[in-house]
Amino acid sequence: YEIRNWDWSSDVCSSDLWAFCVQAYCRAYAYELFSTWFAPLLQKGYGVEVERAGQLASLPTTAILVGSLAAGVVVDWIFQTTRQRYLSRSGSAILGMVLAGLAFLMVIPVRDPKTLVLIVSLGAVFSALANPATWATAMDLGGRYTAVLMAVMNMVGSLGAFHCPRHVGALFDHIAQRADGRWDLVLWLFAGINFAAAFAWLLVLPTDRVRQLHVDGSIDGETV
């Protein structure tokens, strides 16, 4: 991919590209809970034994795997049915992230750890709708510069994955020092992160920057 002719100035100011990177940050941040602090949350907040907490904590990540496989079919079906990239990409991702955020809100009053994990795992299945939508959108927005856009998106997502365990660890310390021990604050945090990702997807317009691939091997008249 050649990038010397890329109009960086207009792309850096593009609201949909900024929103696309924000959703990557939020989704990576949300996912990192399951691979770092979810088991300790079950132990400290819900009295689950270490081994059992580890077993339960594996369910949301498994749910994301299953959801991602199913989501690829859903995203393609929406596009084939409606021919609308926004509905297929942004629409499915918005729905998934909103449902994931609602799952965290629903478990705030729940005290049974099994019920909590099952509801959060269901939310994780829906959040996976954004996975294939993200890669499809990267191709829509990036065109011949898809690789560059994917690299930028992954870098921003890595920042979310880096910040999550640091922030949640600090929140754990804060909660542990309080007499009331409000572990539901962690759930509020991740409900908010999922809703923030959904809001970012509202601003992503994959149809605005699509470069159509022509049969002669060119993109919008440019030879590939």
C-alpha positions in Angstrom: 0.0 0.0 0.0 1.4 3.4 -1.0 0.7 6.2 1.5 2.7 9.0 0.0 -0.4 10.4 -1.9 -2.7 10.1 1.1 -4.3 13.4 2.1 -3.4 13.2 5.8 -4.8 16.6 6.7 -8.4 15.8 5.7 -8.3 12.4 7.2 -7.0 13.5 10.6 -9.9 16.0 10.8 -12.4 13.4 9.8 -15.0 12.8 12.5 -15.9 9.3 11.4 -12.2 8.2 11.6 -11.9 9.7 15.1 -15.1 8.0 16.2 -13.9 4.7 14.7 -10.7 4.9 16.8 -12.7 5.8 19.9 -14.9 2.8 19.6 -11.8 0.6 19.2 -10.4 2.1 22.5 -13.7 1.5 24.3 -14.2 -2.0 23.1 -10.6 -3.1 23.9 -11.0 -1.5 27.3 -14.2 -3.4 27.9 -12.8 -6.7 26.7 -9.8 -6.4 28.9 -11.9 -6.7 32.1 -12.6 -10.4 31.3 -8.9 -11.3 30.8 -7.7 -9.4 33.9 -10.0 -8.3 36.7 -13.2 -10.3 36.2 -12.1 -13.3 38.3 -10.8 -11.0 41.2 -14.1 -9.2 41.0 -16.0 -12.4 41.6 -13.7 -13.3 44.5 -13.7 -10.0 46.3 -17.2 -8.7 45.5 -19.2 -11.9 45.5 -17.2 -14.3 47.7 -16.4 -16.9 45.0 -13.5 -19.2 45.6 -10.4 -18.7 43.5 -10.7 -21.9 41.3 -14.4 -21.4 40.8 -13.9 -17.7 40.0 -11.4 -18.6 37.3 -13.9 -21.1 35.8 -16.7 -18.6 35.8 -14.5 -15.8 34.4 -13.8 -17.9 31.3 -17.5 -17.9 30.2 -17.6 -14.3 28.9 -14.5 -14.8 26.7 -16.0 -18.0 25.3 -19.2 -16.1 24.7 -17.3 -13.4 22.7 -15.7 -16.1 20.6 -19.1 -17.7 19.8 -20.7 -14.3 19.3 -18.0 -13.2 16.9 -18.5 -16.2 14.6 -22.2 -15.7 14.6 -21.8 -11.9 14.1 -20.0 -12.3 10.8 -23.1 -14.0 9.4 -25.4 -11.4 10.9 -23.4 -8.4 9.5 -23.3 -9.9 6.0 -27.0 -10.8 6.1 -27.9 -7.3 7.1 -25.9 -5.9 4.2 -27.2 -8.4 1.7 -30.8 -7.7 2.8 -30.7 -3.9 3.1 -27.7 -2.9 0.9 -27.0 -0.3 3.7 -23.4 -0.3 5.0 -24.4 1.9 7.9 -27.0 -0.6 9.1 -24.7 -3.5 8.6 -21.6 -2.1 10.2 -22.6 0.8 12.6 -26.1 -0.4 13.2 -25.2 -3.9 14.3 -22.3 -2.6 16.4 -24.5 0.0 18.2 -27.1 -2.7 19.0 -24.4 -5.0 20.4 -22.7 -2.4 22.5 -26.0 -1.1 23.9 -27.1 -4.6 24.9 -23.7 -5.3 26.5 -24.0 -2.1 28.5 -27.5 -3.0 29.6 -26.3 -6.4 30.7 -23.9 -4.7 33.1 -26.6 -2.5 34.4 -28.9 -5.5 34.9 -26.5 -7.3 37.2 -25.9 -4.4 39.5 -28.5 -5.6 42.0 -27.7 -9.3 41.5 -25.9 -11.0 44.3 -25.7 -14.6 42.9 -22.4 -14.9 41.0 -23.7 -17.5 38.6 -26.6 -15.4 37.5 -24.3 -12.4 37.2 -21.8 -14.3 35.0 -24.6 -15.7 32.8 -26.1 -12.2 32.1 -22.7 -10.6 31.5 -21.8 -13.5 29.2 -25.0 -12.9 27.2 -24.1 -9.3 26.9 -20.6 -10.4 25.7 -22.3 -12.4 22.9 -24.1 -9.2 21.7 -20.9 -7.1 22.1 -19.3 -9.4 19.6 -21.5 -8.0 16.9 -19.0 -5.1 16.7 -16.0 -7.4 15.9 -16.7 -8.2 12.2 -18.4 -4.8 11.8 -15.1 -3.2 12.8 -13.0 -5.0 10.2 -15.6 -4.4 7.5 -15.7 -0.7 8.4 -12.0 -0.5 8.3 -12.1 -1.6 4.7 -14.9 0.8 3.9 -13.2 3.8 5.4 -9.6 2.9 4.4 -10.0 1.7 0.8 -6.5 1.2 -0.6 -5.2 2.5 2.8 -7.0 -0.2 4.8 -3.8 -1.6 6.3 -2.8 1.8 7.6 -6.2 2.5 9.1 -6.2 -1.0 10.7 -2.8 -0.3 12.2 -4.0 3.0 13.7 -7.1 1.4 15.0 -5.2 -1.4 16.6 -2.8 1.0 18.2 -5.6 3.0 19.8 -7.3 -0.2 20.9 -4.0 -1.3 22.6 -4.2 1.9 24.6 -7.6 0.9 25.9 -6.3 -2.6 26.8 -3.4 -0.9 28.6 -5.5 1.5 30.6 -8.2 -0.9 31.6 -6.3 -3.0 34.2 -4.6 0.1 35.6 -7.9 2.0 36.1 -9.7 -1.1 37.4 -6.8 -1.9 39.8 -7.0 1.6 41.2 -10.8 1.3 41.5 -10.3 -2.0 43.4 -8.0 -0.2 45.9 -10.5 2.6 46.3 -13.3 0.1 47.0 -11.3 -2.0 49.4 -10.5 1.1 51.5 -14.2 2.0 51.8 -16.3 0.5 54.6 -19.3 -0.1 52.3 -17.3 -1.9 49.7 -19.3 -0.9 46.6 -18.1 -3.4 44.1 -21.0 -2.4 41.8 -18.9 0.6 40.8 -16.9 -1.7 38.5 -20.1 -2.7 36.8 -21.2 0.9 36.4 -17.8 1.7 34.8 -18.1 -1.0 32.2 -21.7 -0.2 31.5 -20.5 3.3 30.7 -17.6 2.1 28.5 -20.0 -0.1 26.4 -22.4 2.8 26.0 -19.5 5.1 25.0 -18.5 2.6 22.3 -22.1 2.6 21.0 -22.2 6.4 20.9 -18.9 6.4 19.0 -20.4 4.0 16.4 -23.3 6.5 15.9 -20.7 8.8 14.3 -19.1 6.3 12.1 -20.3 6.6 8.5 -18.8 3.8 6.4 -20.7 4.9 3.3 -19.0 8.3 3.1 -15.6 7.1 2.2 -16.0 3.9 0.3 -13.8 3.4 -2.7 -15.3 1.0 -5.1 -13.1 -1.7 -6.6 -13.5 -1.9 -10.4 -13.1 -4.9 -12.6 -10.2 -3.3 -14.4 -8.2 -3.4 -11.2 -8.6 0.3 -10.2 -10.2 2.1 -7.3 -12.1 5.2 -8.3 -10.0 5.4 -11.5 -6.6 4.8 -9.8 -4.7 1.7 -10.8 -4.1 -0.6 -7.8 
